[in-house]
């Protein structure tokens, strides 16, 4: 990598995000708020707003929020704080399609003021190991790592002409655009699957023998301990109809238990939309010397303690889990296509059984003894035929995105260093 005579401070201004106390953040109000944790997702455009500023801030927002704290198209936001060393310096390029937008004080807003560098190109440069190595020399902290915004201004910039910068950014953006499309498709598919689940198994409007909505067409309902349900359906406890498995963690003191070939996830991984990569890998010995077990792909996984309590996801790979995760395994009668949305729909009722003081949790018995309405086999099979195709398409898009991300991350440093040249259009 050849560096120019410029540093970031020569071509950009940096501003801290808005100091908003956590207690004043909610998801119900109007001003979008970019949390530093969102940047970990490594989206190159920021198109999912997770939180909003509440009414207390909103009432006098224009007076309290300085003009430079609003994010505009072309700004880049960099994460300054993390408990994970590798998450420092992650960034997003702002394409602000949502009106006013602000970010938290754990971030730095970069506003470019030079025609010598393309903002999107620099965002991609911030994704490279070159930039990461440069700013890591300024990291402070032990348990929580931080970078001072003033130190970011000392970051070196590559010696690449603006025309070539734009072509590099255009090429990498084409990969990101496809990734973004797949993410949006998956969101729509997931919403459709949940809507069908609710219609069939909550509202009881599954197709009857004539293809008409069952309850609306006066299908016969019978009384049960969970209320009126369609005739032929039953109330069952999960443990009687679905195998549940609690994970475990091989001893960290035994190096020979780790860095093997067997996938293993911790409870934090359950935050993922779907699980296509492990947190770590363990060895055969680690598997045999611990209580963890290999769960087959399509197992529904549920976090049962701590900050991730109640989070659910679906394994798209065979994997072990730690002891804070319960797996619910499909069988030849009850498919994951029913188990996964059922757990997601019932999760609040499950969490209501939580115990513990500061560390709230549910246990395996809470899950096993939880009562659900079980449809008859015919309806389960009909639902499975429809939803399996939806869920398989979601998985296909996720693995395609993984491949596209790998291509992007492999090409990016080579394009930056000049090892690979992108033809410049006249």
N, C-alpha and C positions, 0 to 999 in steps of 0.2 A: 504494500500500500504506500503510495506516494502522498505526502501531505502538503497542503497549500500553506501559504503564509498567514492564513486566517484561522482564528479560533472562533468559537460560537459567539462570544461576546462582541465580536466585530460586526456580526451580521444579524443579530437578534437581540431582543430584550426579553428578560425573564421576569415573571411575576408569580408570587405565591398564590395558591388557591384560597378560597374563602374559609376562614376559621369558623366552622359550624359545629357546635357541640353535638355529639352523637344523639343525645336526647331530643334534639330538635330536628331530627331527620325522620321523615315518614314516607309512606308510599302512596299517599292519598291526595296530594296537592299538586300545584301547578308548575313550579320552577324546577326543571330537570337538574339533577345534581350528580356529577361524575365522581364516584367514590374511587379511591386509589386501588381498592381491591378489584374493581372492574377491569383495570388495566392488565391484571395478571392473565386475563383471557387471551391476551395478545392478538386482539382483533386490530387490523390496521385502520379500519374505520370504526368510529364509535357509533353503533346503530342500535344498541339496546340500553336504555336508560333504566337503571335498577332502582333509583331512589329519587325523591323529590324533597325540596325544602318545604317545611310546614308553614302554616299560616302566620305564625309569630314572625318569621323572617319575611314571608311573602308580603305582608301588609306594607312594610316600608322598604321593600327590596331595592327599588331604584335609588333610595337615599343611602341605604346601608352598603350596597354592592357598588364598588367603584367600577367605572366604565371598563377599565382594562381587565377586570376579573370575569367579564363575560367572554365566553369562548366563541370564536368566529371561524368560518371555513378557512382552512389553511393554517390554523394554529396547531401546535403539537403539545400534548400534555405528557409529562414524564413523571413516573412514580419515584418519590424520594425516600420512602420509608417502607421497610418490610422486615419481618422476622426471618424471612428466607433470603439469604445473600443473593441468590440468583434472580430474584424478582426485582431487585433494584435496577433502575434505568429503563424498565419497560415503558413503552410509549404508545400513544394512539394519535392518529391524525384526525382532526376534527372536520367532519362534514356535517355541519349543523343544519339539519333539516327540520329542527323542532323548535325554532324560535330561540329565546334566551336560554343559555346553558351555562352552568358554573361548575367548578371542581373544588375538591376539598383542599385544605392547607397542606396535606401530606404530598401534594403534587406541585410541580412547577409548570406554569403556562409559558410556552415559548411563542413569541410573536416576531416574525421575521421582517426585517426592514431593508433587505438588500436584493438587487436583481442578479447577484452573482451565484445564488444558490436556489434551487427549486425546493420548496417546502416539503413536498411529498418525497422527493429523493432523500432529503435529510432525515425524514422520519424513517425511511428504510435503512439509512446509514446508522441510525440509532439502534437498529435491530441487530447490528453486526457485532462480532467479537472485537473488532477494532475499537469501536466506541466503548464497549463494555470494559475492555482492559484499560482504556484511557481514564475513565471516570472512577474505576475501582480503587485507584490510588488515593482517592479523596474520601473514601468511606470511613465513617466513624460509628462507634457503638459496639456493644458486645452481644446482648440478646436481641436488641432491635437495632437494625442497621439503618443508617441515614447518610444522605448526601446533601451538602449545603448547596442551595441554588447558585451561590456565587462561584462555587467550584465548577459547576457545570459550564459556566461561561469560559472556562479555561480549556475546554475540550477542543482538540485539534479537528480540523475539517479536511476532507480528501481533496486532492488536486485533480478535479475532473471538470471539464468545460460544461457550461450550463446546457448546451445542446445534447451532450451525451448524458448528463444527469436526467434530463427529461425522458430520453429514450429508455434508460434503465428503469426509471419510475413507471413509465407506461407499460413496460414488459412485465414487471413484478405485479403491478396493479391488475393486469389481466388475470393473473392467478388468484389474487385476492378477491376479484369480482366474482369469479366462479365459486370460491369458498363462501362468499357472502350469500350468493343465490342459493346454494345448498342449505345453508343455515336457515334461511327464510322458508325454504320448502319444508325442511324438517319441522320447523315451528308450526306451520300450517297443518302438516300431516299429524303431528302430535295433538293439536287442538281438535282435529277431526276424530281421531281415535277416542279422545276423552268424551267428545260429544256423543259418539255412538254408545260408549259404555254407559253414560248417564241415561240416555234414551232407553236402552234395553234393560239395564239392571237396577236402575233407580226409579225411573218413571214407568217402567214395565211396558214400554211401547215397542217391544220387539215385534217382528212380523208374525202374525198368526198363520193358520193354515191357508188363509186366502190372501196372505201378503199384506194384511191390514194391521195397523197398530193395535196390539193386544188389548190394553186397558181401555183405550178410546173406543174400541169396538165391543166393549162389554165382555171382555174375556173373564172367565170365572176366577175370582180371588178367594183365598181362604185365609182364616186368621192364624197367626203364628206369634211367637214371643217377640218378634221384631216387627209386628204389625201385619197388615194384610199383604199377602204375596200370591203370585200366580199359582194356580192349582198344579201340583206335580213338582213344585220347587220345595226346597227344604232349608231349614236353619241348621248349620253345622259349625263346629269350632274348627279353626284353621288346622290345628294339630292333628285332627282326625282325617283330613283329606289332602294335606300338602306336607311334604317333608321340609322341616326347617332345620337349619344348621348354624351353629355359632362358631365363629372363627377363633384364631389364636395367633400368637406372635412367637416365633423362634427366639431363643435367647440372643440378645445383642452381644453378649460376652463371647459367643462362639462364632468366630469369623467363618468357620467352615459351614455355617448354616445359611450364609448370605451370598449374594452375587452368583446365583446359579442360573437355572433355565426355567424355573417354575414361577409363574406370575403370582404376585401377592399385592393386595391393596390395603391401605389403612382407611379409617372412617372418613377422612377428609376427601377421599376420592369419590365418595358418594355424592358430592356436590356436582359432579360431572353429569351432563345431560344423559349421556350413555358412557359406559366404561369401555374404552378401546385400547387403553394402555395401562400397565401396572404402575403402582407407586414404586415398587422395588421388585427384586427377584430373589427367590430362595433356592436352596439346593434340595436334593432328594433327602439328604440327611436332616436338614432343617425341617422338612415336612414330616418325617418319621419321628422326630424328637420333640414335636410340639402338638398342640391340640388343633391346629389349623387343618383344613381339609380342602381339596380341590373341588371347586364348584364349577359345573358345566356352564358354558355360555348360555344365555337366555335365562339365567337365574336372576330373580328379583332380589336386590340387596337393600337392606334397611339399616340405617345408623341408629343405634339405640342409646347413645349417651353423649353428654357434652354439647359443644356448640353445634354439632351436626345432627343432634337428636331429631329424628323424624324425617331426615332427608332420605329419598329413595332414588335408586337408579337401576339400570339393567345391564348385566354383564354381556358384552359382545365378544368376550374372550373367556377361555377357561382360566380361572384364577382362584387363589386362596384369599382369605380375608383375615383381618385382625379380630380380636375378641370384642370389639365394639360394633361389629357388623353381624347381622343375621341374614342368612340366605334362604329364600323360599324357592324350592326347586319344582319345576313343572313335572307332570307325569303323563301317562298315556290317556288320562281322562280330563285332566285340568291343565290347560296350556298356559304358558307365560303370557299369552295375549289376553287372558282373563286375570291372572294373578297380579301382573304389574299395574294395570289401571285400577284394580280393586284396592290394592294397598295404598296407592296414591289418593284414591277417593276417601278411604277410611282412616287415613293417617291421623287426622285430628282426634278422632275417637280413640285411637290407640294411644296417642300421646296423653290423653286425659288420664291414663292409668299410671303415669310416670311417678316415680318415687325418688327419694334422696333429698339431700339438703342443697348445698351449693352446686353439686354435680347431679343434675336431674338425669334420670334414665328410665327406660323400660327394659324388661328382661325377656328371655326366650319364652318363659311361661306365659307372660302377658300376651305374646303373639299367639302362642299355641292355643290358649283358652279363649281367644277373641272370636265372637260369634259373627258369622256372615250369612247372607242369603245365597244359597247355591242353586243355580238354575238346573234344569234337567239337561241330560247329555245332548239331546238334539239341538237345543238352543246354544249350548256351549260350542258345539261343533260348527254350527252356522256362523256364530260370531267369530270363531277362530279362522274360518276360511276368508272372511272379509278383512280382519285386522292383521292377520299374519303378513299379508302382502304389504300393508301400510308400514308395519314395523320393519320388515325386511328392506323396504326402500329407504327408511331412515338410516338403517345400519349401512347400507350401500353408500349413501351420501356421506356418512361420517368417515368411512374408510377412504373414500375418494378425497375428501378434504385432508385427511392425514397424508395421503400421497402427494397432493398438491402443496401442502405445507412443507413436506420434506424436499420437494423440488425447489420451492422458493428459498428455503433456508440453505440449500446446497449451492444454488446459483448465485445468491445475493453476494457473498464475499468474493466470489470469482468475478462477478461483474464489477464490483467496487475496485478490485485490485487490477483489473484490466486483463486477467487471465482469459476471460471470455469477453468478446466485443459484441455489443448489440449494434447492428447497422443503423446509421442515423439517416432518417428520411429527410429528403430535401424539402 
